Amino acid sequence: MRIAYSPCPNDTFVFHAWAHGRVPGAPALDVTFADIDITNGMAERGEFDVLKVSYAVLPWVLDDYALLPCGGALGRGCGPLVLSRQPGDGQQLTGKDLAGKTVAVPSERSTAYLLFRLWAAAEVPGGVGEIKVLPFHAIMPAVRDGEVDAGLVIHEARFTYQNYGLHCLADMGEHWEQTTGLPIPLGAIIAKRSLGAERLRELADAARTSVRMAWDDPEASRAYVLDHSQEMDPAVADQHIGLYVNEFTADLGESGYAAVRGLLTRAAAEGLVPPLGPGALDAF
């Protein structure tokens, strides 16, 4: 089974047991590591059997792929951040200060950018200026060095942006939770519908079991996580896993599905994504 997911700690933690043949009865995995902006493109081209993608890309791929009810990233207090340099006078920046400015984002099809666009529509009068797509690890240095006015960051940047002397101008997840009351949908696990309902159920069961095995013995996955975490501090990797691997990773549940529908329905109403068809989120 060909699968692509990111080298980030939450994904390697979740899939460690399955990728290493430790989930009884699960199909063997042929793993490719790729950042989520790459896997989003893979999904749009119909590549790979199973992929970790942004929830924001679902409206373009759900004809060919089914959303699995587990294995992804969704939660509370874990949203993307908009970062800027702190002005010399110490004045607190707000969304209004981004009007006409250049903002770096990790991908134009990312959930982070979709949440940013919903936030900016309400908080940035007249809208931002140029959007510049950069690899997520290059965004904070670009903000620090004045190459862009602000940056939209994801992943472990939530824990490390202060090291770059940066200021959190706004929390996209906080805005989402305050306006909807729903958890924040970030990354989804999808699998090809052509595999058939029985196989999709097997894949969901394997992902769920892999998550639970990781929780039961977190030390088993530690070397795998750190080998792929791009020299991340082990303490930051632990924070990353603790934030992004939660009850919604084991099962989206009613509130998880409500969050996904809420995000994509709001975005479609704003003309940001195509509308979902009836039953588009049904997996099997």
BADO-600618 format. One record per residue (C-alpha): residue number from 1; y, x, z. Coordinates in steps of 0.5 Angstrom, whole numbers, padded with zeros to 4 digits. Layout:
! residues N
<n: NUM; y: Y; x: X; z: Z> $
...
! end
This chain:
! residues 284
<n: 1; y: 0000; x: 0000; z: 0000> $
<n: 2; y: 0006; x: 0003; z: -0002> $
<n: 3; y: 0012; x: 0003; z: 0003> $
<n: 4; y: 0019; x: 0005; z: 0003> $
<n: 5; y: 0023; x: 0006; z: 0010> $
<n: 6; y: 0028; x: 0010; z: 0013> $
<n: 7; y: 0027; x: 0016; z: 0017> $
<n: 8; y: 0032; x: 0013; z: 0022> $
<n: 9; y: 0028; x: 0013; z: 0029> $
<n: 10; y: 0027; x: 0006; z: 0030> $
<n: 11; y: 0023; x: 0005; z: 0023> $
<n: 12; y: 0019; x: 0011; z: 0025> $
<n: 13; y: 0018; x: 0009; z: 0032> $
<n: 14; y: 0016; x: 0002; z: 0029> $
<n: 15; y: 0011; x: 0004; z: 0023> $
<n: 16; y: 0008; x: 0010; z: 0027> $
<n: 17; y: 0002; x: 0007; z: 0029> $
<n: 18; y: 0001; x: 0004; z: 0022> $
<n: 19; y: 0003; x: 0010; z: 0018> $
<n: 20; y: -0002; x: 0014; z: 0022> $
<n: 21; y: -0008; x: 0009; z: 0021> $
<n: 22; y: -0008; x: 0007; z: 0028> $
<n: 23; y: -0008; x: -0001; z: 0027> $
<n: 24; y: -0015; x: -0003; z: 0026> $
<n: 25; y: -0016; x: -0007; z: 0020> $
<n: 26; y: -0009; x: -0005; z: 0017> $
<n: 27; y: -0008; x: -0003; z: 0010> $
<n: 28; y: -0007; x: 0005; z: 0009> $
<n: 29; y: 0000; x: 0006; z: 0008> $
<n: 30; y: 0003; x: 0011; z: 0002> $
<n: 31; y: 0010; x: 0012; z: 0006> $
<n: 32; y: 0017; x: 0014; z: 0002> $
<n: 33; y: 0023; x: 0016; z: 0006> $
<n: 34; y: 0029; x: 0013; z: 0004> $
<n: 35; y: 0036; x: 0011; z: 0006> $
<n: 36; y: 0037; x: 0004; z: 0006> $
<n: 37; y: 0042; x: 0004; z: 0000> $
<n: 38; y: 0036; x: 0007; z: -0004> $
<n: 39; y: 0031; x: 0002; z: -0001> $
<n: 40; y: 0036; x: -0004; z: -0003> $
<n: 41; y: 0036; x: -0001; z: -0010> $
<n: 42; y: 0028; x: 0000; z: -0010> $
<n: 43; y: 0028; x: -0008; z: -0008> $
<n: 44; y: 0032; x: -0010; z: -0014> $
<n: 45; y: 0028; x: -0006; z: -0019> $
<n: 46; y: 0022; x: -0009; z: -0016> $
<n: 47; y: 0019; x: -0002; z: -0014> $
<n: 48; y: 0014; x: -0001; z: -0008> $
<n: 49; y: 0010; x: -0006; z: -0005> $
<n: 50; y: 0013; x: -0006; z: 0002> $
<n: 51; y: 0021; x: -0004; z: 0004> $
<n: 52; y: 0026; x: -0004; z: 0009> $
<n: 53; y: 0032; x: -0007; z: 0006> $
<n: 54; y: 0039; x: -0010; z: 0008> $
<n: 55; y: 0039; x: -0017; z: 0010> $
<n: 56; y: 0045; x: -0017; z: 0005> $
<n: 57; y: 0041; x: -0016; z: -0001> $
<n: 58; y: 0036; x: -0021; z: 0000> $
<n: 59; y: 0039; x: -0026; z: -0004> $
<n: 60; y: 0038; x: -0022; z: -0010> $
<n: 61; y: 0031; x: -0020; z: -0009> $
<n: 62; y: 0027; x: -0026; z: -0005> $
<n: 63; y: 0025; x: -0029; z: -0012> $
<n: 64; y: 0020; x: -0023; z: -0012> $
<n: 65; y: 0020; x: -0021; z: -0005> $
<n: 66; y: 0018; x: -0025; z: 0002> $
<n: 67; y: 0022; x: -0024; z: 0008> $
<n: 68; y: 0017; x: -0021; z: 0014> $
<n: 69; y: 0018; x: -0024; z: 0020> $
<n: 70; y: 0017; x: -0018; z: 0024> $
<n: 71; y: 0019; x: -0010; z: 0024> $
<n: 72; y: 0026; x: -0010; z: 0022> $
<n: 73; y: 0033; x: -0009; z: 0026> $
<n: 74; y: 0036; x: -0015; z: 0029> $
<n: 75; y: 0039; x: -0016; z: 0036> $
<n: 76; y: 0046; x: -0016; z: 0040> $
<n: 77; y: 0051; x: -0011; z: 0042> $
<n: 78; y: 0048; x: -0007; z: 0036> $
<n: 79; y: 0053; x: -0008; z: 0030> $
<n: 80; y: 0057; x: -0003; z: 0025> $
<n: 81; y: 0063; x: 0000; z: 0028> $
<n: 82; y: 0070; x: 0001; z: 0024> $
<n: 83; y: 0072; x: 0008; z: 0026> $
<n: 84; y: 0079; x: 0011; z: 0025> $
<n: 85; y: 0083; x: 0017; z: 0028> $
<n: 86; y: 0087; x: 0015; z: 0034> $
<n: 87; y: 0095; x: 0015; z: 0032> $
<n: 88; y: 0099; x: 0021; z: 0036> $
<n: 89; y: 0103; x: 0016; z: 0040> $
<n: 90; y: 0096; x: 0013; z: 0043> $
<n: 91; y: 0098; x: 0006; z: 0040> $
<n: 92; y: 0092; x: 0001; z: 0039> $
<n: 93; y: 0090; x: 0000; z: 0032> $
<n: 94; y: 0088; x: -0007; z: 0030> $
<n: 95; y: 0085; x: -0010; z: 0023> $
<n: 96; y: 0092; x: -0011; z: 0021> $
<n: 97; y: 0093; x: -0003; z: 0020> $
<n: 98; y: 0087; x: -0003; z: 0015> $
<n: 99; y: 0092; x: -0007; z: 0010> $
<n: 100; y: 0092; x: -0003; z: 0003> $
<n: 101; y: 0088; x: 0003; z: 0006> $
<n: 102; y: 0082; x: 0006; z: 0004> $
<n: 103; y: 0075; x: 0005; z: 0008> $
<n: 104; y: 0069; x: 0009; z: 0007> $
<n: 105; y: 0062; x: 0004; z: 0007> $
<n: 106; y: 0055; x: 0006; z: 0007> $
<n: 107; y: 0053; x: 0002; z: 0001> $
<n: 108; y: 0056; x: -0004; z: -0002> $
<n: 109; y: 0050; x: -0008; z: -0001> $
<n: 110; y: 0049; x: -0007; z: 0006> $
<n: 111; y: 0049; x: -0012; z: 0011> $
<n: 112; y: 0054; x: -0007; z: 0015> $
<n: 113; y: 0059; x: -0008; z: 0009> $
<n: 114; y: 0058; x: -0016; z: 0009> $
<n: 115; y: 0059; x: -0016; z: 0016> $
<n: 116; y: 0066; x: -0012; z: 0015> $
<n: 117; y: 0068; x: -0017; z: 0009> $
<n: 118; y: 0067; x: -0023; z: 0013> $
<n: 119; y: 0071; x: -0020; z: 0019> $
<n: 120; y: 0076; x: -0017; z: 0014> $
<n: 121; y: 0077; x: -0024; z: 0011> $
<n: 122; y: 0080; x: -0026; z: 0018> $
<n: 123; y: 0083; x: -0020; z: 0021> $
<n: 124; y: 0086; x: -0016; z: 0015> $
<n: 125; y: 0092; x: -0020; z: 0012> $
<n: 126; y: 0092; x: -0018; z: 0004> $
<n: 127; y: 0085; x: -0014; z: 0005> $
<n: 128; y: 0084; x: -0007; z: 0005> $
<n: 129; y: 0085; x: -0002; z: -0001> $
<n: 130; y: 0080; x: 0002; z: -0004> $
<n: 131; y: 0073; x: 0002; z: -0002> $
<n: 132; y: 0069; x: 0009; z: -0002> $
<n: 133; y: 0062; x: 0009; z: -0002> $
<n: 134; y: 0059; x: 0015; z: 0002> $
<n: 135; y: 0052; x: 0017; z: 0005> $
<n: 136; y: 0053; x: 0014; z: 0012> $
<n: 137; y: 0052; x: 0021; z: 0015> $
<n: 138; y: 0059; x: 0023; z: 0011> $
<n: 139; y: 0063; x: 0018; z: 0014> $
<n: 140; y: 0065; x: 0020; z: 0020> $
<n: 141; y: 0067; x: 0027; z: 0018> $
<n: 142; y: 0071; x: 0024; z: 0012> $
<n: 143; y: 0075; x: 0020; z: 0017> $
<n: 144; y: 0076; x: 0026; z: 0022> $
<n: 145; y: 0078; x: 0030; z: 0016> $
<n: 146; y: 0083; x: 0025; z: 0013> $
<n: 147; y: 0079; x: 0024; z: 0007> $
<n: 148; y: 0079; x: 0016; z: 0008> $
<n: 149; y: 0083; x: 0012; z: 0013> $
<n: 150; y: 0077; x: 0009; z: 0016> $
<n: 151; y: 0070; x: 0008; z: 0016> $
<n: 152; y: 0064; x: 0003; z: 0017> $
<n: 153; y: 0059; x: 0007; z: 0021> $
<n: 154; y: 0052; x: 0005; z: 0023> $
<n: 155; y: 0046; x: 0007; z: 0026> $
<n: 156; y: 0047; x: 0013; z: 0031> $
<n: 157; y: 0054; x: 0014; z: 0030> $
<n: 158; y: 0055; x: 0008; z: 0035> $
<n: 159; y: 0053; x: 0013; z: 0040> $
<n: 160; y: 0056; x: 0020; z: 0037> $
<n: 161; y: 0063; x: 0018; z: 0034> $
<n: 162; y: 0067; x: 0020; z: 0040> $
<n: 163; y: 0064; x: 0027; z: 0039> $
<n: 164; y: 0069; x: 0027; z: 0032> $
<n: 165; y: 0075; x: 0025; z: 0036> $
<n: 166; y: 0075; x: 0018; z: 0033> $
<n: 167; y: 0077; x: 0011; z: 0035> $
<n: 168; y: 0073; x: 0004; z: 0035> $
<n: 169; y: 0078; x: 0000; z: 0031> $
<n: 170; y: 0073; x: -0006; z: 0031> $
<n: 171; y: 0066; x: -0008; z: 0032> $
<n: 172; y: 0063; x: -0012; z: 0027> $
<n: 173; y: 0057; x: -0014; z: 0031> $
<n: 174; y: 0062; x: -0017; z: 0037> $
<n: 175; y: 0066; x: -0021; z: 0032> $
<n: 176; y: 0060; x: -0024; z: 0029> $
<n: 177; y: 0057; x: -0026; z: 0036> $
<n: 178; y: 0063; x: -0028; z: 0038> $
<n: 179; y: 0064; x: -0033; z: 0032> $
<n: 180; y: 0057; x: -0035; z: 0031> $
<n: 181; y: 0054; x: -0034; z: 0038> $
<n: 182; y: 0048; x: -0031; z: 0034> $
<n: 183; y: 0044; x: -0024; z: 0034> $
<n: 184; y: 0046; x: -0019; z: 0029> $
<n: 185; y: 0042; x: -0019; z: 0023> $
<n: 186; y: 0042; x: -0012; z: 0020> $
<n: 187; y: 0035; x: -0009; z: 0017> $
<n: 188; y: 0029; x: -0013; z: 0014> $
<n: 189; y: 0022; x: -0012; z: 0012> $
<n: 190; y: 0020; x: -0015; z: 0005> $
<n: 191; y: 0014; x: -0015; z: 0001> $
<n: 192; y: 0012; x: -0017; z: -0006> $
<n: 193; y: 0010; x: -0025; z: -0006> $
<n: 194; y: 0005; x: -0023; z: -0012> $
<n: 195; y: 0001; x: -0020; z: -0006> $
<n: 196; y: -0001; x: -0027; z: -0004> $
<n: 197; y: 0000; x: -0031; z: 0002> $
<n: 198; y: -0007; x: -0028; z: 0006> $
<n: 199; y: -0004; x: -0021; z: 0004> $
<n: 200; y: 0003; x: -0022; z: 0007> $
<n: 201; y: 0000; x: -0025; z: 0013> $
<n: 202; y: -0004; x: -0019; z: 0014> $
<n: 203; y: 0002; x: -0014; z: 0013> $
<n: 204; y: 0006; x: -0018; z: 0018> $
<n: 205; y: 0000; x: -0018; z: 0023> $
<n: 206; y: 0000; x: -0010; z: 0022> $
<n: 207; y: 0007; x: -0009; z: 0023> $
<n: 208; y: 0007; x: -0013; z: 0029> $
<n: 209; y: 0001; x: -0009; z: 0032> $
<n: 210; y: 0005; x: -0003; z: 0030> $
<n: 211; y: 0011; x: -0005; z: 0034> $
<n: 212; y: 0007; x: -0007; z: 0040> $
<n: 213; y: 0003; x: 0000; z: 0040> $
<n: 214; y: 0009; x: 0004; z: 0040> $
<n: 215; y: 0012; x: 0000; z: 0046> $
<n: 216; y: 0005; x: 0001; z: 0049> $
<n: 217; y: 0005; x: 0009; z: 0048> $
<n: 218; y: 0012; x: 0011; z: 0046> $
<n: 219; y: 0010; x: 0018; z: 0047> $
<n: 220; y: 0005; x: 0018; z: 0041> $
<n: 221; y: 0011; x: 0017; z: 0036> $
<n: 222; y: 0015; x: 0022; z: 0039> $
<n: 223; y: 0014; x: 0028; z: 0035> $
<n: 224; y: 0014; x: 0023; z: 0028> $
<n: 225; y: 0021; x: 0020; z: 0030> $
<n: 226; y: 0024; x: 0027; z: 0032> $
<n: 227; y: 0021; x: 0031; z: 0026> $
<n: 228; y: 0025; x: 0025; z: 0021> $
<n: 229; y: 0031; x: 0024; z: 0025> $
<n: 230; y: 0035; x: 0030; z: 0022> $
<n: 231; y: 0036; x: 0034; z: 0028> $
<n: 232; y: 0038; x: 0028; z: 0032> $
<n: 233; y: 0039; x: 0030; z: 0040> $
<n: 234; y: 0032; x: 0027; z: 0043> $
<n: 235; y: 0037; x: 0023; z: 0048> $
<n: 236; y: 0041; x: 0020; z: 0042> $
<n: 237; y: 0034; x: 0018; z: 0038> $
<n: 238; y: 0032; x: 0014; z: 0045> $
<n: 239; y: 0038; x: 0010; z: 0045> $
<n: 240; y: 0037; x: 0009; z: 0038> $
<n: 241; y: 0030; x: 0006; z: 0039> $
<n: 242; y: 0032; x: 0002; z: 0045> $
<n: 243; y: 0038; x: -0001; z: 0042> $
<n: 244; y: 0035; x: -0003; z: 0035> $
<n: 245; y: 0027; x: -0004; z: 0037> $
<n: 246; y: 0027; x: -0011; z: 0041> $
<n: 247; y: 0024; x: -0017; z: 0041> $
<n: 248; y: 0026; x: -0019; z: 0034> $
<n: 249; y: 0023; x: -0013; z: 0032> $
<n: 250; y: 0016; x: -0016; z: 0034> $
<n: 251; y: 0018; x: -0023; z: 0032> $
<n: 252; y: 0024; x: -0026; z: 0029> $
<n: 253; y: 0023; x: -0033; z: 0032> $
<n: 254; y: 0028; x: -0039; z: 0031> $
<n: 255; y: 0034; x: -0035; z: 0033> $
<n: 256; y: 0033; x: -0029; z: 0029> $
<n: 257; y: 0032; x: -0034; z: 0023> $
<n: 258; y: 0038; x: -0038; z: 0025> $
<n: 259; y: 0042; x: -0031; z: 0024> $
<n: 260; y: 0039; x: -0029; z: 0018> $
<n: 261; y: 0041; x: -0036; z: 0015> $
<n: 262; y: 0048; x: -0036; z: 0018> $
<n: 263; y: 0050; x: -0030; z: 0015> $
<n: 264; y: 0047; x: -0031; z: 0008> $
<n: 265; y: 0050; x: -0038; z: 0008> $
<n: 266; y: 0057; x: -0036; z: 0011> $
<n: 267; y: 0057; x: -0030; z: 0005> $
<n: 268; y: 0055; x: -0035; z: 0000> $
<n: 269; y: 0061; x: -0040; z: 0002> $
<n: 270; y: 0066; x: -0034; z: 0001> $
<n: 271; y: 0063; x: -0032; z: -0006> $
<n: 272; y: 0060; x: -0026; z: -0003> $
<n: 273; y: 0053; x: -0027; z: -0005> $
<n: 274; y: 0049; x: -0032; z: -0009> $
<n: 275; y: 0046; x: -0038; z: -0005> $
<n: 276; y: 0039; x: -0038; z: -0002> $
<n: 277; y: 0035; x: -0043; z: -0006> $
<n: 278; y: 0030; x: -0048; z: -0002> $
<n: 279; y: 0025; x: -0044; z: 0002> $
<n: 280; y: 0027; x: -0038; z: 0000> $
<n: 281; y: 0026; x: -0035; z: 0007> $
<n: 282; y: 0019; x: -0038; z: 0008> $
<n: 283; y: 0014; x: -0032; z: 0008> $
<n: 284; y: 0008; x: -0035; z: 0006> $
! end
